[in-house]
Amino acid sequence: MDPRDIANQYYDAWRLRSGDMTGVPLADDFAFRGPIASFDSADGYRAMARQAGATVRDFRVRHQFADGDLVCSVIDWDMDALPGTLTAAEILRIRDGRIVAAEIVYDAEELRRIMNAPVMINDLLERGLGTTAGLFAAVDQAGWAAPSPCTGWTVRHVGNHLVGSLTLLARVAEGEPVAPAAFDGQTLAEADHLGTDPATSYQVAADRVAAAFKLPDTLERLLPFPAGPTPGIVIANIVLMETVVHGWDIATGASVPYSPDGAVVGAVHQFAGQAIGDEQRQRGLFGPAYPTGSDAAPLTALLGHLGRRG
């Protein structure tokens, strides 16, 4: 068999089967070398490919060259929670109809950052949730009754929406399937999630969601979500975005000072830039982006991207 045909069985596993290497002729002592991880057995590589393949949205072989038992391919792939496209050169060595070795070369800096994100996101969650806890404690009765920047909602509506959302996202992180209808924004806003003690109600929800993302493997696993199985770290970033942005809504409506942590704002802005675009705006989840200028403060720029005038 032409070595390129064998190589393309390997790439079809990435392209068509989300990294499932079943049936791909890997030698038992298959050796893989890359900038992120290396493996000395087919079993180890197959386990990694299944896990990584679940996060791959698109995979393409751009060019391919063969020289005897070597096949060199230039490949592009896109991954969840990773901005842009990764491009790599990979050399496969094929002997007696089996792939015996692979070496892949690419700029792995951004991927390393994502892999280290579980440690970072838990720290950011604690900081972001903590700032908004102080905000809830500062809003008085008149503040909760005041109109918010969200059309048709009072500040209390926003508070109900945030506490209800955090509780739902905690349930998702704990592995519980939640019906899509439960995430309806208006329903969450109109339900009484705050009770007679909004600060305590918020703290209970914040503590639960923070603890859920510290459970083993929660950030790395695919979790049940209305949009489909979603990496835990993506949902953690949604929690952070909800906390910061609705914190601003509450503070603005209630006329309470609000100074979220700069690193938290930066992380939310980076995530929103990747996750919030035309599709989300067309579905009515966010308004048109509001131009803020290159010299805008980070929080103002974030709010502008999400359709708010900070």
C-alpha positions in Angstrom: 0.0 0.0 0.0 1.2 3.5 -0.8 2.6 5.1 2.4 0.4 8.2 1.6 -2.8 6.0 1.8 -1.8 4.8 5.2 -1.0 8.3 6.3 -4.4 9.5 5.2 -6.1 6.8 7.3 -4.4 8.5 10.3 -5.5 11.9 9.2 -9.1 10.7 8.5 -9.3 9.7 12.1 -8.7 13.3 13.1 -10.7 14.8 10.2 -13.8 12.5 10.3 -13.8 10.6 13.6 -12.7 13.2 16.3 -9.4 11.5 16.9 -10.7 7.9 17.1 -7.7 5.9 15.9 -9.6 2.6 15.8 -8.5 0.7 12.7 -5.5 3.0 12.0 -2.4 0.8 11.6 -0.2 2.1 14.4 2.7 -0.1 15.5 2.4 -1.2 19.1 5.6 0.7 19.9 4.5 3.8 17.9 6.6 6.8 18.9 5.1 10.3 18.8 7.1 13.5 19.5 5.6 16.9 19.7 6.0 20.2 21.6 3.2 19.5 24.0 3.4 15.7 24.6 5.3 12.6 23.5 4.2 8.9 23.6 6.1 5.6 23.2 3.1 3.4 22.7 0.1 3.2 20.4 -2.2 2.8 23.4 -1.0 6.0 25.0 -1.3 8.0 21.8 -4.8 6.6 21.0 -6.1 7.7 24.5 -4.7 11.2 24.0 -6.2 11.4 20.5 -9.7 10.5 21.7 -9.5 13.2 24.4 -8.0 15.9 22.2 -10.2 15.0 19.2 -13.3 15.9 21.1 -12.2 19.5 21.1 -11.2 19.7 17.4 -13.8 21.6 15.3 -12.0 21.4 11.9 -9.0 19.5 10.5 -7.5 19.9 7.1 -4.4 18.5 5.3 -3.1 21.4 3.2 -0.1 19.8 1.5 1.5 16.4 1.5 4.8 15.0 0.3 6.2 11.5 0.3 9.8 10.3 0.1 10.1 6.5 0.5 8.7 5.5 3.9 8.4 9.1 5.0 5.2 11.2 4.5 5.3 14.9 5.4 2.0 16.8 5.7 1.2 20.4 6.4 -2.0 20.5 8.5 -4.4 23.1 9.9 -6.8 22.5 12.7 -9.2 24.5 14.9 -9.9 23.7 18.5 -12.6 24.8 21.0 -11.5 27.7 23.3 -8.4 28.3 21.1 -8.4 31.5 18.9 -7.4 31.2 15.3 -6.0 28.2 13.4 -3.0 26.0 14.4 -0.7 25.0 11.5 1.9 22.2 11.8 4.2 20.1 9.8 4.1 16.4 10.7 6.4 13.6 9.5 5.1 10.1 9.6 7.4 7.1 9.2 5.7 4.0 7.7 7.2 0.6 7.7 5.6 -2.7 6.6 2.2 -1.1 6.3 2.2 0.4 9.8 2.9 3.9 11.2 5.9 3.5 13.5 6.7 7.1 14.3 5.4 10.6 14.1 7.0 14.0 14.7 5.0 17.2 14.7 6.3 20.7 14.7 4.3 23.9 15.4 4.1 27.0 17.6 2.5 25.6 20.8 2.6 28.8 22.9 -1.1 29.5 22.7 -2.0 25.8 23.3 0.2 25.7 26.4 -1.6 28.7 27.7 -5.0 27.0 27.2 -3.7 23.8 28.9 -2.5 25.9 31.9 -5.9 27.7 32.0 -7.5 25.4 34.6 -5.2 26.7 37.3 -5.8 30.3 36.1 -9.5 30.1 35.6 -10.2 28.9 39.1 -8.2 31.8 40.5 -10.0 34.3 38.2 -13.4 32.8 39.2 -12.7 33.4 42.9 -11.7 36.9 42.2 -14.6 37.8 39.9 -17.2 36.1 42.1 -15.8 37.8 45.2 -15.9 41.3 43.7 -19.6 40.8 42.7 -20.3 39.5 46.2 -19.2 42.8 47.6 -21.4 44.5 45.1 -24.5 42.6 46.1 -23.9 43.5 49.7 -23.7 47.2 48.8 -27.1 47.5 47.0 -29.9 48.8 49.2 -33.7 48.3 48.7 -34.0 51.3 46.5 -31.1 50.1 44.4 -32.7 46.8 43.7 -35.9 48.5 42.6 -34.1 50.9 40.2 -34.1 50.4 36.4 -31.0 48.6 35.0 -29.2 49.0 31.7 -31.0 45.9 30.5 -34.2 47.1 28.7 -37.3 46.3 30.8 -35.4 44.9 33.7 -34.9 46.4 37.2 -31.7 45.8 39.1 -33.5 43.0 40.9 -34.3 41.3 37.6 -30.6 41.3 36.8 -29.7 39.9 40.2 -32.3 37.2 39.8 -31.0 36.4 36.4 -27.4 36.2 37.6 -28.0 34.1 40.7 -30.3 31.7 38.7 -27.7 31.4 35.9 -24.9 30.7 38.3 -27.0 27.9 39.9 -27.8 26.4 36.5 -24.1 26.5 35.4 -23.1 24.9 38.7 -25.5 22.1 38.0 -24.0 21.7 34.5 -20.5 21.6 36.0 -21.6 18.9 38.4 -22.6 16.8 35.4 -26.4 17.3 35.6 -28.2 17.6 32.2 -30.3 20.9 32.3 -33.1 21.4 29.8 -32.5 24.3 27.4 -35.7 26.0 28.5 -34.2 26.5 32.0 -31.7 29.0 30.5 -34.4 31.4 29.2 -33.2 34.8 30.3 -36.6 36.3 31.0 -37.7 33.4 33.0 -34.6 33.5 35.1 -35.1 37.3 35.7 -38.7 36.9 36.7 -38.1 34.1 39.2 -37.3 35.1 42.8 -33.7 33.8 43.2 -32.8 36.6 45.6 -35.4 36.2 48.3 -35.2 38.5 51.3 -31.4 38.4 51.5 -29.9 39.0 48.0 -26.3 39.0 49.2 -26.6 35.6 50.9 -28.5 34.1 48.0 -25.7 35.2 45.6 -23.0 33.9 47.9 -24.6 30.5 48.1 -24.8 30.3 44.3 -21.2 31.7 43.9 -19.8 29.2 46.4 -21.5 26.3 44.6 -20.3 27.2 41.1 -16.8 27.9 42.3 -16.6 24.5 44.0 -18.1 22.7 41.0 -15.2 23.8 38.8 -12.7 22.6 41.3 -14.0 19.0 41.1 -11.5 16.6 39.4 -11.4 16.9 35.6 -14.4 19.3 35.5 -12.5 21.8 33.4 -11.1 19.2 31.0 -14.3 17.1 30.5 -17.1 17.7 28.0 -20.2 18.7 30.0 -23.9 18.5 29.0 -25.0 21.8 27.7 -28.0 23.0 25.7 -25.7 23.9 22.7 -24.2 20.4 22.8 -21.3 18.8 24.8 -19.0 21.7 25.8 -15.6 21.7 27.4 -15.8 22.6 31.1 -13.3 25.4 30.7 -15.6 27.1 28.2 -18.5 27.0 30.7 -16.2 28.3 33.4 -15.5 31.3 31.1 -19.2 31.8 30.6 -19.6 31.9 34.4 -16.9 34.6 34.6 -18.4 36.6 31.8 -21.9 36.5 33.4 -20.5 37.6 36.7 -18.5 40.5 35.4 -21.0 41.9 32.9 -24.1 41.5 35.0 -22.1 42.9 37.9 -21.7 46.0 35.9 -25.4 46.1 35.0 -26.3 45.9 38.7 -23.7 48.5 39.8 -24.8 50.9 37.0 -28.5 50.6 37.8 -28.1 50.8 41.5 -25.4 53.6 41.3 -22.9 51.5 43.3 -19.1 51.7 42.6 -17.8 48.7 40.7 -14.1 48.0 40.0 -13.6 44.4 38.8 -10.1 42.9 38.9 -8.1 43.9 35.8 -7.0 40.3 35.1 -10.6 39.1 35.3 -11.7 41.8 32.9 -8.9 40.9 30.5 -9.8 37.2 30.6 -13.4 37.9 29.9 -12.6 40.3 27.1 -10.4 37.7 25.4 -13.0 35.0 25.8 -15.8 37.3 24.5 -13.8 38.2 21.5 -13.6 34.5 20.6 -17.1 33.4 21.6 -19.4 36.3 20.9 -19.9 37.3 17.2 -22.5 37.7 14.6 -24.2 34.4 15.3 -24.9 35.3 18.9 -26.0 38.8 18.0 -28.4 37.5 15.4 -30.0 35.1 18.0 -30.6 38.2 20.2 -28.3 37.2 22.9 -26.2 40.3 22.5 -26.8 43.7 20.9 -24.6 45.2 18.1 -21.1 46.0 19.2 -20.7 49.6 20.4 -17.6 51.3 19.1 -15.3 52.3 21.9 -12.0 53.4 20.3 -8.5 52.0 20.8 -7.8 54.1 23.9 -10.9 52.8 25.8 -10.5 51.4 29.3 -10.5 47.5 29.3 -14.0 47.3 31.0 -15.4 49.8 28.5 -14.0 47.9 25.6 -15.4 44.7 26.9 -18.9 46.2 27.4 -18.7 47.8 23.9 -18.0 44.4 22.3 -21.1 43.0 24.1 -23.3 45.9 23.0 -23.2 47.9 26.1 -22.2 51.6 26.5 -19.8 51.6 29.4 
